Amino acid sequence: MAEQRDWSQVGEDGVRRCWWPGALADYIEYHDHEWGRPVANDTRLFEKVCLEGFQAGLSWITILRKRENFRAAFEDFDIEKVAAFGPSDVERLLDDAGIIRHRKKIESTINNAARAIELTEEFGSLGAYFWMWEPAEIEGDRTPAVPVPATTPTSIALSKDLKKRGWSFVGPTTAYAFMQAMGLVNDHLPGCNAGIEVAQLRADLFRPKPH
């Protein structure tokens, strides 16, 4: 989102939204009904952090259009099941043309499932851990030219903490994209209709706490 853009734009359907979905129907659907809405469910949080890792070096629309294939390949991102994957599963996934066939990213997902179990044991849930990282205020350098930063101090700290705990493919940019998508921040641009709804959902959210 580094190009010079209007803060928000009115689509052909008359709805004002962030510019980045463009005219792509599936991207608009994702923007209007998923992106930024707060999520505390452990399975969906795990799925998203893994898919953000798969996105590294690619566009999100590429991953989004393969998401159902990823869900089928990774047992709907059931953390316990993925953690139990072995070498034969890695080879199976490398033969699956419906996903991104990248050995290191596949192995990372399996590794991260085991690390997610450790976080759950320590904090009570993945939700409790990740929502600890919700910033108290808007962070990052924001200008009309670059209204949304690629990283923030919190995403850098989250990335560092995850890596210390043995997670992989969780760099600061990946961590911030995850935070944006899961509603830990509301980065819908000013004037975006969805941003108003997201603000209310965040206000109403019961945030899980560590045990």
N, C-alpha and C positions, 0 to 999 in steps of 0.2 A: 504493500500500500504506500509506496514511496513517491508515486507520480503526483504531479500537480492536478488536483481534482476539486470539484465542488464538495462541500461537506456531505451533502446528500442530494439525491436526484429523484425526480418523479418518473416512474416507469410508464410503459405503455398502458398499464392497467390503472393508472392514476394514483398509485401508491407511492409515497415518498419513502425511500429506503437508502441505505448505504450504496455507494456506486459499484462496489466490487462484484456483485453477482452479475452485472451486465444484463443481457437479455436471455441468459441461459435458464430454462425453466427449472431444471433440477437444482441449480445453484440458488435461484430465487426461493424455491421451496425450503432449501436448507437454511438460508438466511432468515426467512420469515418465521420459521417454525422450530428451529433448533439452535442456531448459533447464538451464544450468549445467554441462553436460558439456563438458570442455575441447576446443576446436577449434583446429587449427593449419593447416588446409587453406585456401589463399588464396581459392579460389572461394567457399567457404562463408562465410569471413570477410567478403569483399566483399558477398556477397548480404545478409548480416545487417546490415551497417552501412547498406546502401541501404534495406532494408526498415524499419529503425528510423527512417530519415529519412522514409519514406512514412507511418510511424505518427504523426508529429508532429500533434497535435490530434485524434487518433483513438485507438481502443483497439487493443491488440495482437491480440485475437481477430478483429477485422475484417481485419487484414492476414494473419493466419495462415490464415484461411479462403479467402483469395485467393492464397495463396503459389504454388500450382501455376500459376495464371494469370500471375503475375509471372514465374515461371521461363520459361514459354513465350514471354512477350512480350520478355524480356530475354536470350534465348539462353542460358538456364540460368546467367545472370550470368557468362558467360565474359568476363573483363576486357578482353581484346584486342578481342573482337567488339563489346562495348558501347561502348568508346572510339571505335570507328569509326562509330557511329551519327551520322546527319546530320539536317538539318531534316525530310526526308521521314519518317524514323523517328519523330521527335517527333510529327508529325501522325498517323502510324499509331497510335501509342500513345495519343494523345488520343482516338482513335475506339474504343479497346479497352475495352468495358464490363466486362471481367473484372478490371481493375486499378483503382487510384485515378487518375483522370484529372486530374492536377494538373500544369500545365505546368512550374512552377518545380521541382517534385520530380522530374519526368521529366528535365528538363535537368540537374538536379543529379546524377542518377545517371550520366548520360553524362559530365559533367564529372569526377565522382569516379572514374570508370573511368580516365580519363587521368591523374589524380593518383595512382591506385593503381599504375599502371605506373611512374611516377616514384619512388614509394616502393620498389617492387620493385627498380628499378635501383640505388637508393641502399643498401638494406639487405639485398638478396638475396631477400626474400620479404615479403609482407604479414604472414605469421605472425611473422617475426623482428621486424618493427616493432611490431606490436600487443602481442606478449608482453613487449616491453621495459617495458610499462606495468603489468605485474602488480604489485599492491601487496605490500610485504613483510609487512604486517599488516592486520588489519581496520580500516577507516576509517569515518569519519562518526559522527554522533550517533545512537545506537541506544537506544531505550527500549521498554518493553513496549507502549506506545501506538503507537510508530513504530519497529518492529524493523528496518526496512530504509530507508536514506536514499534520496532522489531523486538526489542528487549526492554526490560525495566530492572531496577535494582532487586526487586522481589523475584523476578524470573531468574536472574543470575544466581541469587541465593538458593532458590529452589533447585535449580539445576545442579549446583554444587553439592547440596545436601543429598539429592538422589544419587549422584555419582559416588559420593562417599559411602552410600549404602549399597553400592554394587550395581545400580541400574545403568543401562547403556542406551544410546541414541536419545538422550534427554538433555541436549544442549540448551542454552538460554533462550534461543529463538523458538525451539520446539516447546520449551516450558511455557513461554508466553502465549504461543498459539493455543496451547492446551488451556491455559487460564482464561483466555478470551472465549474459547468455545464452550467451556463448562460453566461460564458465568461467574467466575471468581472476580472478574472485572466486567464492566459494561462498556464495551468499546464500539457500540453502535454509534454512528456519527450524529451530531446534533441535527435535529429535524427528522431523523429516521423514525418511522412509525413503530417499528419493532423495538427500538430503544426504550420507548415509553413503557411498553408492556414488560420488557426485561427489568426495568427499574422497579416496577411493582412486584414482579416475581421475586426479585432479590430482597425486597423489603419484607415480603411475607415468608421467606424461606426459613425453615428451622435448620440451623447449621449444626451438624453432628460435632460432638465434643470428644476429645480423647478420654478413654476410661482411666 
